[in-house]
Amino acid sequence: MSKIKVLFICHGNICRSTMAQYIAQHLVTQSGMESNFYIDSAATSREEISNPVHYGTRRKLEAEGIFCGDHRARQLKKSDYDEFDFLIGMDTQNIRNMYRILGEDPEQKVYKLLDFTERKGDIADPWYTGNFDLTYRDVLDGCRGLLKFIEEQESV
């Protein structure tokens, strides 16, 4: 079985998408499915390229007992569409910018993270809100929903 490849995307790749990356990795490790997944994250902008995970995200993940690695921000590339099975944006603006970079979505790989929950909508950017707790709650719910969706689709 080939690995299921998931790419989380936000504006800068230092807050929400990295939070989603590490939460999803934590969840698949807890469930014993880590060998079935490759999980990464990227930005739609170039503003934070090569910068580390935001200290607020790092602090929140550590407080929740979730490993936070040394990911450095990178920009989404058109070729990521062919490399990943799921490309998950955090908000409507991210999705718009993802399409700008990727072009079309003929294989239906592009989703918004909260689409996998009962609470459809956007995940607020803690860069602006300062509320990493709310972002964590939304990202955790979205990651749980995404993994459930993948399990149902892929029979992981």
ChimeraX attribute file (.defattr): number of C-alpha atoms within 10 A of each C-alpha:
attribute: neighborCount
match mode: 1-to-1
recipient: residues
	/A:1	6
	/A:2	8
	/A:3	14
	/A:4	17
	/A:5	15
	/A:6	21
	/A:7	24
	/A:8	26
	/A:9	32
	/A:10	30
	/A:11	26
	/A:12	25
	/A:13	31
	/A:14	29
	/A:15	24
	/A:16	31
	/A:17	28
	/A:18	30
	/A:19	28
	/A:20	29
	/A:21	24
	/A:22	21
	/A:23	23
	/A:24	26
	/A:25	22
	/A:26	17
	/A:27	17
	/A:28	19
	/A:29	14
	/A:30	10
	/A:31	9
	/A:32	10
	/A:33	12
	/A:34	17
	/A:35	12
	/A:36	14
	/A:37	17
	/A:38	16
	/A:39	19
	/A:40	20
	/A:41	27
	/A:42	28
	/A:43	27
	/A:44	24
	/A:45	18
	/A:46	14
	/A:47	14
	/A:48	17
	/A:49	16
	/A:50	14
	/A:51	15
	/A:52	17
	/A:53	24
	/A:54	18
	/A:55	11
	/A:56	18
	/A:57	25
	/A:58	22
	/A:59	15
	/A:60	17
	/A:61	19
	/A:62	12
	/A:63	10
	/A:64	10
	/A:65	10
	/A:66	18
	/A:67	14
	/A:68	20
	/A:69	12
	/A:70	10
	/A:71	18
	/A:72	16
	/A:73	25
	/A:74	21
	/A:75	22
	/A:76	25
	/A:77	14
	/A:78	14
	/A:79	10
	/A:80	16
	/A:81	21
	/A:82	11
	/A:83	12
	/A:84	17
	/A:85	18
	/A:86	21
	/A:87	25
	/A:88	28
	/A:89	30
	/A:90	27
	/A:91	21
	/A:92	15
	/A:93	13
	/A:94	21
	/A:95	21
	/A:96	13
	/A:97	19
	/A:98	27
	/A:99	14
	/A:100	12
	/A:101	17
	/A:102	17
	/A:103	11
	/A:104	12
	/A:105	11
	/A:106	7
	/A:107	10
	/A:108	10
	/A:109	14
	/A:110	20
	/A:111	18
	/A:112	22
	/A:113	29
	/A:114	24
	/A:115	16
	/A:116	18
	/A:117	15
	/A:118	10
	/A:119	11
	/A:120	12
	/A:121	15
	/A:122	17
	/A:123	22
	/A:124	18
	/A:125	18
	/A:126	18
	/A:127	15
	/A:128	7
	/A:129	10
	/A:130	12
	/A:131	14
	/A:132	22
	/A:133	14
	/A:134	15
	/A:135	22
	/A:136	22
	/A:137	11
	/A:138	23
	/A:139	24
	/A:140	19
	/A:141	17
	/A:142	27
	/A:143	23
	/A:144	19
	/A:145	18
	/A:146	23
	/A:147	16
	/A:148	15
	/A:149	13
	/A:150	14
	/A:151	11
	/A:152	10
	/A:153	9
	/A:154	9
	/A:155	8
	/A:156	14
